[in-house]
Amino acid sequence: MQKQGSSLAEIAKNIGVHKSTISRELQRNSDQRSGDYKVDLAQKKYNQRQANKPKSIRFTQEIKDFITQWIKEDYSIAQNRL
């Protein structure tokens, strides 16, 4: 739509989002060399950002080992209540 001469505000109105969302999307995902926005490139960049994003890991290896040990010993929560 941008290549057809539509403004960011017009594109945003047609899609149903704020114009700043369109601006950020174009800035974040356009080709750095040519400045063109390509859907496949935008998706690749998104996937890469998601893969590199720091994750909150709650189920650590230490917790896994603890649970595995109790499972091997056939421990259950009911046994803890006695």
PDB file of N, CA, C and O in Angstrom:
ATOM      1  N   MET A   1       0.813  -1.188   0.000  1.00  0.00           N
ATOM      2  CA  MET A   1       0.000   0.000   0.000  1.00  0.00           C
ATOM      3  C   MET A   1       0.861   1.258   0.000  1.00  0.00           C
ATOM      4  O   MET A   1       0.502   2.284  -0.578  1.00  0.00           O
ATOM      5  N   GLN A   2       1.996   1.145   0.661  1.00  0.00           N
ATOM      6  CA  GLN A   2       2.886   2.300   0.716  1.00  0.00           C
ATOM      7  C   GLN A   2       3.443   2.619  -0.664  1.00  0.00           C
ATOM      8  O   GLN A   2       3.592   3.786  -1.026  1.00  0.00           O
ATOM      9  N   LYS A   3       3.750   1.575  -1.434  1.00  0.00           N
ATOM     10  CA  LYS A   3       4.266   1.787  -2.779  1.00  0.00           C
ATOM     11  C   LYS A   3       3.216   2.399  -3.690  1.00  0.00           C
ATOM     12  O   LYS A   3       3.550   3.040  -4.686  1.00  0.00           O
ATOM     13  N   GLN A   4       1.946   2.203  -3.353  1.00  0.00           N
ATOM     14  CA  GLN A   4       0.858   2.760  -4.142  1.00  0.00           C
ATOM     15  C   GLN A   4       0.583   4.216  -3.780  1.00  0.00           C
ATOM     16  O   GLN A   4      -0.299   4.849  -4.360  1.00  0.00           O
ATOM     17  N   GLY A   5       1.332   4.737  -2.833  1.00  0.00           N
ATOM     18  CA  GLY A   5       1.205   6.145  -2.471  1.00  0.00           C
ATOM     19  C   GLY A   5       0.323   6.415  -1.270  1.00  0.00           C
ATOM     20  O   GLY A   5       0.029   7.573  -0.975  1.00  0.00           O
ATOM     21  N   SER A   6      -0.103   5.389  -0.576  1.00  0.00           N
ATOM     22  CA  SER A   6      -0.926   5.579   0.615  1.00  0.00           C
ATOM     23  C   SER A   6      -0.069   6.074   1.774  1.00  0.00           C
ATOM     24  O   SER A   6       1.080   5.661   1.931  1.00  0.00           O
ATOM     25  N   SER A   7      -0.633   6.950   2.570  1.00  0.00           N
ATOM     26  CA  SER A   7       0.087   7.455   3.738  1.00  0.00           C
ATOM     27  C   SER A   7       0.002   6.430   4.863  1.00  0.00           C
ATOM     28  O   SER A   7      -0.802   5.499   4.813  1.00  0.00           O
ATOM     29  N   LEU A   8       0.836   6.615   5.871  1.00  0.00           N
ATOM     30  CA  LEU A   8       0.798   5.705   7.014  1.00  0.00           C
ATOM     31  C   LEU A   8      -0.565   5.762   7.692  1.00  0.00           C
ATOM     32  O   LEU A   8      -1.080   4.738   8.140  1.00  0.00           O
ATOM     33  N   ALA A   9      -1.148   6.948   7.769  1.00  0.00           N
ATOM     34  CA  ALA A   9      -2.465   7.101   8.393  1.00  0.00           C
ATOM     35  C   ALA A   9      -3.531   6.340   7.612  1.00  0.00           C
ATOM     36  O   ALA A   9      -4.407   5.718   8.213  1.00  0.00           O
ATOM     37  N   GLU A  10      -3.471   6.381   6.297  1.00  0.00           N
ATOM     38  CA  GLU A  10      -4.449   5.655   5.475  1.00  0.00           C
ATOM     39  C   GLU A  10      -4.288   4.149   5.630  1.00  0.00           C
ATOM     40  O   GLU A  10      -5.271   3.417   5.743  1.00  0.00           O
ATOM     41  N   ILE A  11      -3.051   3.700   5.634  1.00  0.00           N
ATOM     42  CA  ILE A  11      -2.782   2.267   5.810  1.00  0.00           C
ATOM     43  C   ILE A  11      -3.297   1.814   7.174  1.00  0.00           C
ATOM     44  O   ILE A  11      -3.953   0.778   7.285  1.00  0.00           O
ATOM     45  N   ALA A  12      -2.995   2.600   8.214  1.00  0.00           N
ATOM     46  CA  ALA A  12      -3.419   2.258   9.569  1.00  0.00           C
ATOM     47  C   ALA A  12      -4.937   2.200   9.670  1.00  0.00           C
ATOM     48  O   ALA A  12      -5.484   1.303  10.311  1.00  0.00           O
ATOM     49  N   LYS A  13      -5.608   3.134   9.051  1.00  0.00           N
ATOM     50  CA  LYS A  13      -7.066   3.163   9.090  1.00  0.00           C
ATOM     51  C   LYS A  13      -7.650   1.930   8.395  1.00  0.00           C
ATOM     52  O   LYS A  13      -8.609   1.336   8.888  1.00  0.00           O
ATOM     53  N   ASN A  14      -7.079   1.548   7.261  1.00  0.00           N
ATOM     54  CA  ASN A  14      -7.560   0.369   6.528  1.00  0.00           C
ATOM     55  C   ASN A  14      -7.350  -0.922   7.314  1.00  0.00           C
ATOM     56  O   ASN A  14      -8.184  -1.826   7.267  1.00  0.00           O
ATOM     57  N   ILE A  15      -6.248  -1.004   8.025  1.00  0.00           N
ATOM     58  CA  ILE A  15      -5.925  -2.219   8.779  1.00  0.00           C
ATOM     59  C   ILE A  15      -6.598  -2.219  10.146  1.00  0.00           C
ATOM     60  O   ILE A  15      -6.897  -3.278  10.699  1.00  0.00           O
ATOM     61  N   GLY A  16      -6.835  -1.027  10.689  1.00  0.00           N
ATOM     62  CA  GLY A  16      -7.473  -0.918  11.992  1.00  0.00           C
ATOM     63  C   GLY A  16      -6.496  -0.844  13.146  1.00  0.00           C
ATOM     64  O   GLY A  16      -6.783  -1.320  14.245  1.00  0.00           O
ATOM     65  N   VAL A  17      -5.329  -0.241  12.895  1.00  0.00           N
ATOM     66  CA  VAL A  17      -4.334  -0.043  13.954  1.00  0.00           C
ATOM     67  C   VAL A  17      -3.905   1.422  13.950  1.00  0.00           C
ATOM     68  O   VAL A  17      -4.274   2.182  13.055  1.00  0.00           O
ATOM     69  N   HIS A  18      -3.127   1.809  14.950  1.00  0.00           N
ATOM     70  CA  HIS A  18      -2.628   3.174  15.027  1.00  0.00           C
ATOM     71  C   HIS A  18      -1.507   3.372  14.017  1.00  0.00           C
ATOM     72  O   HIS A  18      -0.784   2.432  13.689  1.00  0.00           O
ATOM     73  N   LYS A  19      -1.368   4.588  13.531  1.00  0.00           N
ATOM     74  CA  LYS A  19      -0.340   4.851  12.514  1.00  0.00           C
ATOM     75  C   LYS A  19       1.070   4.639  13.041  1.00  0.00           C
ATOM     76  O   LYS A  19       1.976   4.336  12.265  1.00  0.00           O
ATOM     77  N   SER A  20       1.275   4.792  14.350  1.00  0.00           N
ATOM     78  CA  SER A  20       2.605   4.552  14.917  1.00  0.00           C
ATOM     79  C   SER A  20       2.978   3.072  14.822  1.00  0.00           C
ATOM     80  O   SER A  20       4.157   2.732  14.717  1.00  0.00           O
ATOM     81  N   THR A  21       1.974   2.197  14.858  1.00  0.00           N
ATOM     82  CA  THR A  21       2.218   0.758  14.714  1.00  0.00           C
ATOM     83  C   THR A  21       2.760   0.456  13.324  1.00  0.00           C
ATOM     84  O   THR A  21       3.686  -0.341  13.169  1.00  0.00           O
ATOM     85  N   ILE A  22       2.183   1.090  12.326  1.00  0.00           N
ATOM     86  CA  ILE A  22       2.645   0.910  10.945  1.00  0.00           C
ATOM     87  C   ILE A  22       4.063   1.452  10.801  1.00  0.00           C
ATOM     88  O   ILE A  22       4.916   0.825  10.173  1.00  0.00           O
ATOM     89  N   SER A  23       4.305   2.612  11.384  1.00  0.00           N
ATOM     90  CA  SER A  23       5.634   3.227  11.311  1.00  0.00           C
ATOM     91  C   SER A  23       6.694   2.321  11.928  1.00  0.00           C
ATOM     92  O   SER A  23       7.755   2.111  11.341  1.00  0.00           O
ATOM     93  N   ARG A  24       6.403   1.782  13.122  1.00  0.00           N
ATOM     94  CA  ARG A  24       7.357   0.886  13.792  1.00  0.00           C
ATOM     95  C   ARG A  24       7.591  -0.374  12.983  1.00  0.00           C
ATOM     96  O   ARG A  24       8.727  -0.833  12.856  1.00  0.00           O
ATOM     97  N   GLU A  25       6.521  -0.939  12.432  1.00  0.00           N
ATOM     98  CA  GLU A  25       6.636  -2.161  11.629  1.00  0.00           C
ATOM     99  C   GLU A  25       7.533  -1.926  10.419  1.00  0.00           C
ATOM    100  O   GLU A  25       8.402  -2.745  10.121  1.00  0.00           O
ATOM    101  N   LEU A  26       7.328  -0.825   9.732  1.00  0.00           N
ATOM    102  CA  LEU A  26       8.145  -0.520   8.553  1.00  0.00           C
ATOM    103  C   LEU A  26       9.596  -0.268   8.942  1.00  0.00           C
ATOM    104  O   LEU A  26      10.516  -0.730   8.268  1.00  0.00           O
ATOM    105  N   GLN A  27       9.795   0.463  10.025  1.00  0.00           N
ATOM    106  CA  GLN A  27      11.158   0.779  10.470  1.00  0.00           C
ATOM    107  C   GLN A  27      11.890  -0.478  10.928  1.00  0.00           C
ATOM    108  O   GLN A  27      13.071  -0.657  10.634  1.00  0.00           O
ATOM    109  N   ARG A  28      11.197  -1.331  11.638  1.00  0.00           N
ATOM    110  CA  ARG A  28      11.811  -2.522  12.218  1.00  0.00           C
ATOM    111  C   ARG A  28      12.090  -3.604  11.184  1.00  0.00           C
ATOM    112  O   ARG A  28      13.078  -4.329  11.303  1.00  0.00           O
ATOM    113  N   ASN A  29      11.234  -3.724  10.169  1.00  0.00           N
ATOM    114  CA  ASN A  29      11.294  -4.891   9.296  1.00  0.00           C
ATOM    115  C   ASN A  29      11.587  -4.612   7.836  1.00  0.00           C
ATOM    116  O   ASN A  29      11.540  -5.535   7.023  1.00  0.00           O
ATOM    117  N   SER A  30      11.886  -3.385   7.477  1.00  0.00           N
ATOM    118  CA  SER A  30      12.221  -3.092   6.088  1.00  0.00           C
ATOM    119  C   SER A  30      13.644  -3.529   5.779  1.00  0.00           C
ATOM    120  O   SER A  30      14.485  -3.623   6.673  1.00  0.00           O
ATOM    121  N   ASP A  31      13.903  -3.794   4.515  1.00  0.00           N
ATOM    122  CA  ASP A  31      15.241  -4.162   4.071  1.00  0.00           C
ATOM    123  C   ASP A  31      16.172  -2.975   4.298  1.00  0.00           C
ATOM    124  O   ASP A  31      15.877  -1.867   3.851  1.00  0.00           O
ATOM    125  N   GLN A  32      17.288  -3.192   4.984  1.00  0.00           N
ATOM    126  CA  GLN A  32      18.198  -2.098   5.317  1.00  0.00           C
ATOM    127  C   GLN A  32      18.883  -1.516   4.084  1.00  0.00           C
ATOM    128  O   GLN A  32      19.197  -0.327   4.050  1.00  0.00           O
ATOM    129  N   ARG A  33      19.111  -2.343   3.083  1.00  0.00           N
ATOM    130  CA  ARG A  33      19.801  -1.854   1.882  1.00  0.00           C
ATOM    131  C   ARG A  33      18.879  -1.072   0.963  1.00  0.00           C
ATOM    132  O   ARG A  33      19.213   0.032   0.532  1.00  0.00           O
ATOM    133  N   SER A  34      17.724  -1.641   0.664  1.00  0.00           N
ATOM    134  CA  SER A  34      16.838  -1.001  -0.312  1.00  0.00           C
ATOM    135  C   SER A  34      15.736  -0.175   0.340  1.00  0.00           C
ATOM    136  O   SER A  34      15.172   0.714  -0.298  1.00  0.00           O
ATOM    137  N   GLY A  35      15.424  -0.458   1.598  1.00  0.00           N
ATOM    138  CA  GLY A  35      14.339   0.240   2.274  1.00  0.00           C
ATOM    139  C   GLY A  35      12.977  -0.329   1.966  1.00  0.00           C
ATOM    140  O   GLY A  35      11.968   0.192   2.442  1.00  0.00           O
ATOM    141  N   ASP A  36      12.925  -1.401   1.169  1.00  0.00           N
ATOM    142  CA  ASP A  36      11.652  -2.030   0.799  1.00  0.00           C
ATOM    143  C   ASP A  36      11.141  -2.914   1.933  1.00  0.00           C
ATOM    144  O   ASP A  36      11.920  -3.552   2.640  1.00  0.00           O
ATOM    145  N   TYR A  37       9.835  -2.938   2.091  1.00  0.00           N
ATOM    146  CA  TYR A  37       9.198  -3.823   3.060  1.00  0.00           C
ATOM    147  C   TYR A  37       8.767  -5.082   2.335  1.00  0.00           C
ATOM    148  O   TYR A  37       8.009  -5.029   1.366  1.00  0.00           O
ATOM    149  N   LYS A  38       9.258  -6.213   2.815  1.00  0.00           N
ATOM    150  CA  LYS A  38       8.912  -7.503   2.225  1.00  0.00           C
ATOM    151  C   LYS A  38       8.402  -8.410   3.332  1.00  0.00           C
ATOM    152  O   LYS A  38       9.030  -8.545   4.382  1.00  0.00           O
ATOM    153  N   VAL A  39       7.269  -9.023   3.087  1.00  0.00           N
ATOM    154  CA  VAL A  39       6.614  -9.845   4.100  1.00  0.00           C
ATOM    155  C   VAL A  39       7.506 -10.983   4.569  1.00  0.00           C
ATOM    156  O   VAL A  39       7.616 -11.225   5.771  1.00  0.00           O
ATOM    157  N   ASP A  40       8.146 -11.688   3.638  1.00  0.00           N
ATOM    158  CA  ASP A  40       8.978 -12.825   4.027  1.00  0.00           C
ATOM    159  C   ASP A  40      10.173 -12.380   4.864  1.00  0.00           C
ATOM    160  O   ASP A  40      10.556 -13.068   5.810  1.00  0.00           O
ATOM    161  N   LEU A  41      10.763 -11.240   4.526  1.00  0.00           N
ATOM    162  CA  LEU A  41      11.876 -10.711   5.308  1.00  0.00           C
ATOM    163  C   LEU A  41      11.399 -10.285   6.690  1.00  0.00           C
ATOM    164  O   LEU A  41      12.076 -10.532   7.688  1.00  0.00           O
ATOM    165  N   ALA A  42      10.241  -9.650   6.749  1.00  0.00           N
ATOM    166  CA  ALA A  42       9.684  -9.218   8.036  1.00  0.00           C
ATOM    167  C   ALA A  42       9.442 -10.426   8.934  1.00  0.00           C
ATOM    168  O   ALA A  42       9.719 -10.369  10.132  1.00  0.00           O
ATOM    169  N   GLN A  43       8.931 -11.516   8.371  1.00  0.00           N
ATOM    170  CA  GLN A  43       8.680 -12.720   9.160  1.00  0.00           C
ATOM    171  C   GLN A  43       9.987 -13.332   9.658  1.00  0.00           C
ATOM    172  O   GLN A  43      10.062 -13.777  10.803  1.00  0.00           O
ATOM    173  N   LYS A  44      11.008 -13.360   8.818  1.00  0.00           N
ATOM    174  CA  LYS A  44      12.316 -13.886   9.229  1.00  0.00           C
ATOM    175  C   LYS A  44      12.904 -13.059  10.360  1.00  0.00           C
ATOM    176  O   LYS A  44      13.440 -13.605  11.324  1.00  0.00           O
ATOM    177  N   LYS A  45      12.802 -11.735  10.239  1.00  0.00           N
ATOM    178  CA  LYS A  45      13.321 -10.856  11.294  1.00  0.00           C
ATOM    179  C   LYS A  45      12.560 -11.070  12.600  1.00  0.00           C
ATOM    180  O   LYS A  45      13.160 -11.097  13.675  1.00  0.00           O
ATOM    181  N   TYR A  46      11.248 -11.220  12.507  1.00  0.00           N
ATOM    182  CA  TYR A  46      10.434 -11.480  13.693  1.00  0.00           C
ATOM    183  C   TYR A  46      10.851 -12.797  14.354  1.00  0.00           C
ATOM    184  O   TYR A  46      11.054 -12.846  15.568  1.00  0.00           O
ATOM    185  N   ASN A  47      10.978 -13.847  13.569  1.00  0.00           N
ATOM    186  CA  ASN A  47      11.375 -15.153  14.111  1.00  0.00           C
ATOM    187  C   ASN A  47      12.732 -15.080  14.782  1.00  0.00           C
ATOM    188  O   ASN A  47      12.944 -15.688  15.831  1.00  0.00           O
ATOM    189  N   GLN A  48      13.651 -14.339  14.182  1.00  0.00           N
ATOM    190  CA  GLN A  48      14.987 -14.197  14.756  1.00  0.00           C
ATOM    191  C   GLN A  48      14.934 -13.433  16.080  1.00  0.00           C
ATOM    192  O   GLN A  48      15.623 -13.797  17.033  1.00  0.00           O
ATOM    193  N   ARG A  49      14.123 -12.380  16.142  1.00  0.00           N
ATOM    194  CA  ARG A  49      13.988 -11.634  17.395  1.00  0.00           C
ATOM    195  C   ARG A  49      13.405 -12.517  18.494  1.00  0.00           C
ATOM    196  O   ARG A  49      13.847 -12.453  19.641  1.00  0.00           O
ATOM    197  N   GLN A  50      12.416 -13.339  18.150  1.00  0.00           N
ATOM    198  CA  GLN A  50      11.814 -14.228  19.132  1.00  0.00           C
ATOM    199  C   GLN A  50      12.810 -15.273  19.629  1.00  0.00           C
ATOM    200  O   GLN A  50      12.831 -15.595  20.817  1.00  0.00           O
ATOM    201  N   ALA A  51      13.622 -15.795  18.738  1.00  0.00           N
ATOM    202  CA  ALA A  51      14.603 -16.812  19.110  1.00  0.00           C
ATOM    203  C   ALA A  51      15.690 -16.233  20.012  1.00  0.00           C
ATOM    204  O   ALA A  51      16.181 -16.917  20.910  1.00  0.00           O
ATOM    205  N   ASN A  52      16.064 -14.989  19.778  1.00  0.00           N
ATOM    206  CA  ASN A  52      17.142 -14.359  20.542  1.00  0.00           C
ATOM    207  C   ASN A  52      16.667 -13.673  21.816  1.00  0.00           C
ATOM    208  O   ASN A  52      17.485 -13.232  22.624  1.00  0.00           O
ATOM    209  N   LYS A  53      15.359 -13.580  22.001  1.00  0.00           N
ATOM    210  CA  LYS A  53      14.794 -12.891  23.152  1.00  0.00           C
ATOM    211  C   LYS A  53      15.114 -13.660  24.421  1.00  0.00           C
ATOM    212  O   LYS A  53      14.987 -14.884  24.449  1.00  0.00           O
ATOM    213  N   PRO A  54      15.529 -12.959  25.478  1.00  0.00           N
ATOM    214  CA  PRO A  54      15.798 -13.669  26.734  1.00  0.00           C
ATOM    215  C   PRO A  54      14.516 -14.318  27.266  1.00  0.00           C
ATOM    216  O   PRO A  54      13.453 -13.697  27.288  1.00  0.00           O
ATOM    217  N   LYS A  55      14.637 -15.549  27.684  1.00  0.00           N
ATOM    218  CA  LYS A  55      13.488 -16.300  28.161  1.00  0.00           C
ATOM    219  C   LYS A  55      13.538 -16.415  29.683  1.00  0.00           C
ATOM    220  O   LYS A  55      14.614 -16.486  30.277  1.00  0.00           O
ATOM    221  N   SER A  56      12.380 -16.433  30.293  1.00  0.00           N
ATOM    222  CA  SER A  56      12.260 -16.669  31.723  1.00  0.00           C
ATOM    223  C   SER A  56      12.098 -18.164  31.932  1.00  0.00           C
ATOM    224  O   SER A  56      11.019 -18.716  31.716  1.00  0.00           O
ATOM    225  N   ILE A  57      13.170 -18.816  32.350  1.00  0.00           N
ATOM    226  CA  ILE A  57      13.156 -20.265  32.516  1.00  0.00           C
ATOM    227  C   ILE A  57      12.892 -20.579  33.985  1.00  0.00           C
ATOM    228  O   ILE A  57      13.713 -20.286  34.855  1.00  0.00           O
ATOM    229  N   ARG A  58      11.750 -21.169  34.239  1.00  0.00           N
ATOM    230  CA  ARG A  58      11.382 -21.501  35.615  1.00  0.00           C
ATOM    231  C   ARG A  58      11.652 -22.964  35.931  1.00  0.00           C
ATOM    232  O   ARG A  58      11.958 -23.313  37.071  1.00  0.00           O
ATOM    233  N   PHE A  59      11.539 -23.807  34.935  1.00  0.00           N
ATOM    234  CA  PHE A  59      11.733 -25.244  35.128  1.00  0.00           C
ATOM    235  C   PHE A  59      13.194 -25.567  34.817  1.00  0.00           C
ATOM    236  O   PHE A  59      13.516 -26.051  33.733  1.00  0.00           O
ATOM    237  N   THR A  60      14.056 -25.296  35.768  1.00  0.00           N
ATOM    238  CA  THR A  60      15.498 -25.441  35.567  1.00  0.00           C
ATOM    239  C   THR A  60      15.918 -26.904  35.626  1.00  0.00           C
ATOM    240  O   THR A  60      15.131 -27.774  35.997  1.00  0.00           O
ATOM    241  N   GLN A  61      17.146 -27.157  35.262  1.00  0.00           N
ATOM    242  CA  GLN A  61      17.685 -28.513  35.305  1.00  0.00           C
ATOM    243  C   GLN A  61      17.706 -29.020  36.745  1.00  0.00           C
ATOM    244  O   GLN A  61      17.473 -30.205  36.983  1.00  0.00           O
ATOM    245  N   GLU A  62      17.978 -28.151  37.694  1.00  0.00           N
ATOM    246  CA  GLU A  62      17.987 -28.545  39.104  1.00  0.00           C
ATOM    247  C   GLU A  62      16.606 -29.050  39.540  1.00  0.00           C
ATOM    248  O   GLU A  62      16.502 -30.053  40.246  1.00  0.00           O
ATOM    249  N   ILE A  63      15.569 -28.363  39.124  1.00  0.00           N
ATOM    250  CA  ILE A  63      14.203 -28.778  39.459  1.00  0.00           C
ATOM    251  C   ILE A  63      13.876 -30.097  38.760  1.00  0.00           C
ATOM    252  O   ILE A  63      13.263 -30.977  39.365  1.00  0.00           O
ATOM    253  N   LYS A  64      14.275 -30.245  37.502  1.00  0.00           N
ATOM    254  CA  LYS A  64      14.039 -31.488  36.766  1.00  0.00           C
ATOM    255  C   LYS A  64      14.695 -32.667  37.477  1.00  0.00           C
ATOM    256  O   LYS A  64      14.088 -33.726  37.635  1.00  0.00           O
ATOM    257  N   ASP A  65      15.941 -32.470  37.902  1.00  0.00           N
ATOM    258  CA  ASP A  65      16.667 -33.542  38.592  1.00  0.00           C
ATOM    259  C   ASP A  65      15.974 -33.917  39.898  1.00  0.00           C
ATOM    260  O   ASP A  65      15.864 -35.099  40.224  1.00  0.00           O
ATOM    261  N   PHE A  66      15.506 -32.917  40.648  1.00  0.00           N
ATOM    262  CA  PHE A  66      14.818 -33.154  41.907  1.00  0.00           C
ATOM    263  C   PHE A  66      13.552 -33.971  41.682  1.00  0.00           C
ATOM    264  O   PHE A  66      13.300 -34.940  42.398  1.00  0.00           O
ATOM    265  N   ILE A  67      12.762 -33.588  40.698  1.00  0.00           N
ATOM    266  CA  ILE A  67      11.511 -34.283  40.392  1.00  0.00           C
ATOM    267  C   ILE A  67      11.788 -35.695  39.898  1.00  0.00           C
ATOM    268  O   ILE A  67      11.107 -36.639  40.298  1.00  0.00           O
ATOM    269  N   THR A  68      12.781 -35.843  39.034  1.00  0.00           N
ATOM    270  CA  THR A  68      13.143 -37.164  38.514  1.00  0.00           C
ATOM    271  C   THR A  68      13.540 -38.090  39.648  1.00  0.00           C
ATOM    272  O   THR A  68      13.163 -39.262  39.649  1.00  0.00           O
ATOM    273  N   GLN A  69      14.294 -37.585  40.612  1.00  0.00           N
ATOM    274  CA  GLN A  69      14.714 -38.397  41.750  1.00  0.00           C
ATOM    275  C   GLN A  69      13.505 -38.885  42.535  1.00  0.00           C
ATOM    276  O   GLN A  69      13.435 -40.062  42.889  1.00  0.00           O
ATOM    277  N   TRP A  70      12.572 -38.017  42.808  1.00  0.00           N
ATOM    278  CA  TRP A  70      11.384 -38.402  43.562  1.00  0.00           C
ATOM    279  C   TRP A  70      10.500 -39.375  42.776  1.00  0.00           C
ATOM    280  O   TRP A  70       9.893 -40.271  43.363  1.00  0.00           O
ATOM    281  N   ILE A  71      10.425 -39.206  41.477  1.00  0.00           N
ATOM    282  CA  ILE A  71       9.639 -40.134  40.651  1.00  0.00           C
ATOM    283  C   ILE A  71      10.271 -41.527  40.678  1.00  0.00           C
ATOM    284  O   ILE A  71       9.572 -42.534  40.793  1.00  0.00           O
ATOM    285  N   LYS A  72      11.604 -41.571  40.572  1.00  0.00           N
ATOM    286  CA  LYS A  72      12.299 -42.861  40.608  1.00  0.00           C
ATOM    287  C   LYS A  72      12.092 -43.572  41.940  1.00  0.00           C
ATOM    288  O   LYS A  72      12.049 -44.801  41.991  1.00  0.00           O
ATOM    289  N   GLU A  73      11.964 -42.806  43.006  1.00  0.00           N
ATOM    290  CA  GLU A  73      11.745 -43.390  44.336  1.00  0.00           C
ATOM    291  C   GLU A  73      10.257 -43.649  44.589  1.00  0.00           C
ATOM    292  O   GLU A  73       9.870 -44.062  45.683  1.00  0.00           O
ATOM    293  N   ASP A  74       9.425 -43.401  43.566  1.00  0.00           N
ATOM    294  CA  ASP A  74       7.977 -43.653  43.637  1.00  0.00           C
ATOM    295  C   ASP A  74       7.329 -42.860  44.769  1.00  0.00           C
ATOM    296  O   ASP A  74       6.469 -43.372  45.486  1.00  0.00           O
ATOM    297  N   TYR A  75       7.745 -41.622  44.919  1.00  0.00           N
ATOM    298  CA  TYR A  75       7.220 -40.737  45.951  1.00  0.00           C
ATOM    299  C   TYR A  75       5.976 -40.042  45.436  1.00  0.00           C
ATOM    300  O   TYR A  75       5.908 -39.678  44.262  1.00  0.00           O
ATOM    301  N   SER A  76       4.985 -39.854  46.307  1.00  0.00           N
ATOM    302  CA  SER A  76       3.804 -39.109  45.918  1.00  0.00           C
ATOM    303  C   SER A  76       3.486 -38.060  46.985  1.00  0.00           C
ATOM    304  O   SER A  76       3.983 -38.143  48.108  1.00  0.00           O
ATOM    305  N   ILE A  77       2.680 -37.100  46.642  1.00  0.00           N
ATOM    306  CA  ILE A  77       2.293 -36.043  47.576  1.00  0.00           C
ATOM    307  C   ILE A  77       1.506 -36.630  48.742  1.00  0.00           C
ATOM    308  O   ILE A  77       1.620 -36.150  49.870  1.00  0.00           O
ATOM    309  N   ALA A  78       0.723 -37.644  48.485  1.00  0.00           N
ATOM    310  CA  ALA A  78      -0.077 -38.284  49.529  1.00  0.00           C
ATOM    311  C   ALA A  78       0.820 -38.847  50.631  1.00  0.00           C
ATOM    312  O   ALA A  78       0.434 -38.824  51.800  1.00  0.00           O
ATOM    313  N   GLN A  79       1.978 -39.339  50.296  1.00  0.00           N
ATOM    314  CA  GLN A  79       2.902 -39.874  51.286  1.00  0.00           C
ATOM    315  C   GLN A  79       3.424 -38.774  52.199  1.00  0.00           C
ATOM    316  O   GLN A  79       3.771 -39.034  53.351  1.00  0.00           O
ATOM    317  N   ASN A  80       3.480 -37.560  51.697  1.00  0.00           N
ATOM    318  CA  ASN A  80       3.989 -36.434  52.472  1.00  0.00           C
ATOM    319  C   ASN A  80       2.993 -35.997  53.544  1.00  0.00           C
ATOM    320  O   ASN A  80       3.389 -35.369  54.526  1.00  0.00           O
ATOM    321  N   ARG A  81       1.751 -36.308  53.381  1.00  0.00           N
ATOM    322  CA  ARG A  81       0.701 -35.860  54.318  1.00  0.00           C
ATOM    323  C   ARG A  81       0.622 -36.737  55.569  1.00  0.00           C
ATOM    324  O   ARG A  81      -0.045 -36.353  56.530  1.00  0.00           O
ATOM    325  N   LEU A  82       1.251 -37.852  55.590  1.00  0.00           N
ATOM    326  CA  LEU A  82       1.188 -38.742  56.748  1.00  0.00           C
ATOM    327  C   LEU A  82       1.957 -38.266  57.917  1.00  0.00           C
ATOM    328  O   LEU A  82       1.981 -38.931  58.953  1.00  0.00           O
TER     329      LEU A  82
END
